[in-house]
Structure formats: structure tokens, C-alpha cells
């Protein structure tokens, strides 16, 4: 039995030691498979939380069946939500020792509770390493979620995942990034949503100018405006999230 649950609300698997990973490295996490493992899910609204805390002051929850074969869930009468890409809301590494013990709730430099539905199977997540062995943990399984996660929960369920870990000593990152077959994903994380947006745009400029060194900051800022989609990842984890989707197809010159 777990006697010391820690300060966060999430059930996590880990920590997993990645041998050879050291502070300053980047842990490349290839998400190979994510599969539904339970025939049910739930949504829970806690009092005075979420995007509208002043309007919802009571506990409300619903448990509903998941059709694992069809990958659907009927969440209300006549409302069937497709579940094409279940994902883990929380994937992260141990923080720096100087940060002490932290909650699993807010995401940060350790990555953690991103709640980003775009980071599912077939995606690669890049995490800055802060402790020897990286100490990767994963959990907060979601069958489906809208960007924003506004009532503080997704379709919470159980998932099975398969991951490949690669220690990247040739990369240096301050904040987590991700990559899909079609997009690069940059992230902004801040208690203030406007500041999170600014951070995501700065991350976009930094990524573009470092990967395509023939492009200036002004050109990268322009590309961010005309071609990059920014989404509100979530607004309910204390630290709010914005992520930018940079399309790979627009870059014709390496």
C-alpha cells in the first residue's frame, strides 16, 4: 500500500530510470502505442474549480460505458464522442533538486500535466532532463478531451502505452517540445494565459530560427502569424497552457 501519496492528485506509473540521462540532456520520448484498457470512463466536476469556478459549486460526476471496439463513448443521451486518439495527460521527469517536492497538478519545466490531446500515439515528446536518470512518470489517462479541459476533467479512464526512450546529448532545451508526423509543437506555460501565449510565440521564433538558420527573427515572427495555429491547451491546472502547431509542409528549404 502507498503510504505517502505526494502533493498531487494524479495516479502515475513510475518513476522509470533512463540510464545515462543526466541534467542538461534531453529525453526523447517516442509514444509508440496508446490503447484503451477499460470499458468505462468518467468525468468529475469539483466544487469551485475549472474555468468557471464561481458558477459551479457542487460535486458532479458521470460514469459512462466506453465501446472499446468502436472507440466511442456516449457521454449523454444522444451525445456520442469518438475516441480516435486516447492520450496520457501527464508525462514528465523529476524536477531539479532545488525545486523540492512538487505537485503533479501544474505542468512546468519538468513537463508533467500538459493535458495536450495532440500528444498521442505517433508523437515524440522532448523533455529537458533535470535529475540523473531523468525519472520518467506517466499517467492521467484520457480517452478524449477538448482543448481547454474546461471543467477540470476529460474522459478519465485507463490506458496502456508503449514508449521508446532516447537520451539526446546533442539537444539543449529549456521547455518541453513535441513533434508529430506533420507538425512541430511548441508550448507556453504560465499562470497567466496571456503570458503563456507570449511564451509560445517566443518558443516558435526560437525553434524556427535555430532549425532554419537562414530565417531571421522577423521572418519567424511573420511565419508564426501567418501559418502557426495556437491552441489553448488547458486553463485548469494552475499553470495554463498554450501550444503552437508549426506545420512542417511549409518549409521547402532545409
N, C-alpha and C positions, 0 to 999 in steps of 0.2 A: 504494500500500500504506500502511496505517496504521502509523506507526512508534511512536506514543505512544498506547497504548490507554487510559490512565487507570486509576484505582484500583478501578473497579467491574467486575463480571462480565458486565454486560448489553450486548447489541448494540442500539444505539439509532439511530434516524433523527433528524437534527437537528444542531445547533440551528436552529430556524426563528425568524427575527426577525419580531416583530409590530410594525409601525411605529406609533409613537405610545404604546406601552406604556411606562410609567415606574414606578419604585419607588413603592409606595403604592397603585397601581392594582390592579384585579382582572382577571385574564384569564378570560373566559368561553369555555370550550371545548365546543362542541356536537359530540357524537360522532354523525355522520350515518349512517355505514355501517361495519360491520366484517365482513369476509368471509374465509373460509378460502382460502388460496392454495397450500397444499401437500397432497399426498395421503398424508402421513405425519406422525407426531408422536413424541415420546419423553418418557420420564421417567427422571431420573437421581438416584440417591441417592449423596451424597458421604460419605466416612467421618466419623463423629463430628459430624454436623450434624443439622439438623431438630429435631423435637420430642422425639425420643428418642436423643440423641447417644451415650449410654452403652450403648445396645443394638444399634446398627448401625454397625459399624466397618469395613465394606468397601465398595468401589465396586460399585454395582449399577445396571444400566440396561436399558431395554427400548425398542425402536423398534417401532412398530405402525402398520399402514395406517389411513388416515382415508378413509371414504367421504364425499367432498365433497358428492355429490348428496343422500345420505340424512342427512348431518350426524351420523354416528356413528363411533365408534372401538371396536374390540374390543381391550381392553387386557389381557385374559387369557382363556383358554379358557372360553367361556360367559359372559363378562362384557362386555356392550356398553354403552358410555357414550354417552348422547345429547349432541350438541354444538349446542344451540339458540342459545347466546349466547356466541360466542367474544369475547375481550376482550384489551386490552393491559394487562399487569400494571404497566407503568411509563409514566406520563405526568407530566411535570414541567417546571419552568422553572429557569433558572440561580439559584443561591443568591446571597445578598448577598456582595459582595466580601470583607467581613470574615470570612466563613466559610472563605475559601480554597477549595482544590480538595477536593471531597467524592466519596465513593464513590456509585455508583448503587444500592448494596445497600439501606441503610436509608432508609425514607421520612422526611419531615420537613416543615418549613415550606415547602420548595420543592416539596412534594407527592411526586413521584418514584414509588418502587416500592411502591405501595399494595397490589397483588395483590388487588384487590377485584372479585370476579366480578359484583357488582351494578352496576358502572360499565361498561356496554357500549353498543351502538348504541341511540340514542334517549335517552341520558342526557346531562346537561350537567354539566360539572365546572367548579368555580370555584376558581382558583388565585391566591393573593396573589403579586404581582409584586415582585421584589427587584432586578432589573437592567434597564437600558434595553433595550427591545426584547423583554423577557420571556425570549426564547431557549428556546422550547418544544422538548422532545425526547420521543420516543415509541418504545416497543419492548417487549421481553419478552412476545412474543405467546403467548397461551394459548388452546387450543381448548376446554378445560374445566378446572375446578379446584373442589375443595371448599373451603368456608370453613375456614381454618386452614393450608392448604397444608403439611401436617404433615411430609412427607418432603423439603421444600425445593424441590419442583418440581411443576408442573402437567402437563397435556399440552402440552409445549412444541412450538411449530410455527411456521409463517409465516402472517401475516395481511396483508390490505390494508385500509386505513382511509381514511375521508374525514371531514375535520373543518372546522368553521367557527369562526373566532376573532373575538371581540368584546372590545374594550377597554372595561372598565367603570370609569369615573372616578367614578361615583356610588355605588360599593360600597367598603367597607373590611373586610378580613378579616385575621385573624392566621393561621388554619389553613384548609386546604382544606375545601370542602364540595361536595356534588353534589346533583343533582335528577333524578328520573325522572318519567314522567307521573303516577305515583301516590304518590310519596314524596319527602321531603327527606332527605338523608343527611348526618349529622354524623360527625366522626371524632375518635378519640382515639389518639394516637401516643406511645408511651413504651417505654423498655427494660423497664419493669415492667408486667405485664399489668393488675394492679390499678389502677395509676396511669393507664394508658390508658383503663380503664373510667371512672374518675372524670372524666377529661378529656372523654370522650364525653358523659357526663351533663351536665357543665357547659356544653359546647357546645350540647346540647339546650336547656337552660334559657335560654342566651343567645339562641339562634335564636328560640325561641318568644316570649320577652318583647320582643325587638326587632321582630319581624314583627307580633305581635298585642299592641299596647301596652295593651290593656285587661286583659291577664292578668298576674298577679303572679308573682314567683319561686316562691312556694309552690304556686301553681296549675300552673306549668310543671313543677315537680318532680313533682307528682302525675301530670300527663299523661305524663311520662317513665316513670313506674312502671306506669301502667295501660294505656298504648296504644303505647309505643315498643318495638320489638324491637331488642335489641343482639346483634350477632354478633361472634365472634372472626374478624377478617378474615384475619390470618396471625400466626404465632408464630415465624417462622423467619428474619426479615430483620434481626435485631439489635434494631431498634426494632419492637415489637409493635403490632398494630393492633386496635382495636375500632371498629365503626361502628354507628350507631344509625339505624334506619329510622323516620322520622316520617311517619305516614300523612296525606295531605292531606285525605282524605274526612271526617275527624272535625271539621274546623274549618268550622263553618257561618256564623260571623260574621267578616267581613274585619278 
